[in-house]
Amino acid sequence: QAQLVGSEGGSAQVGGSLELSCAASGSIANTCGKAWYRRAPGKEHELISQRMSDGTTWYPDSVKGRFTVSSANAKNAHNLQMTSLEPEDTDMYYCAAGPYIYRGEFGRFFSGCQRPSSNYDYWGQGTQVTVSS
């Protein structure tokens, strides 16, 4: 059975670093359809990393150069390394994954790594990250 299991979150000082891990198992263990989101209370999910079909990883400007996704040590891992943390990074963080071929808009099938958030079928349990000054 497919499953995503994330690590505990944590706290850091401004300018510090944290790493969140996410391990996929079952049918999604080796999928390229993986992403990280974060969400503050009362706000929409914010996409902060997404594997692309060309092998790269996309990051928004808000985290580019500070956050890096890696699969070090395990192909099914999808770890988020966060450096130069800012108070604005305080949020609940979620890893997400889905199969390479997925059912999208109007029930049609699509293939690829990147996709809209609604087409990630599996989500981690969410983990709190707190950055303090």
DAVEN-V469132 format. One record per helix or strand of 2 or more residues. SS is the DSSP state (alpha for helix, beta for strand). FROM is the first residue (numbers start at 1). TO is the last residue. If there is no record, write none. Layout:
ss	from	to
SS	FROM	TO
SS	FROM	TO
This chain:
ss	from	to
beta	3	6
beta	10	13
beta	18	20
beta	22	25
alpha	26	28
beta	33	39
beta	46	51
beta	57	58
beta	67	70
beta	79	82
alpha	87	89
beta	91	98
beta	101	103
alpha	105	107
beta	109	111
alpha	117	119
beta	122	123
beta	127	132
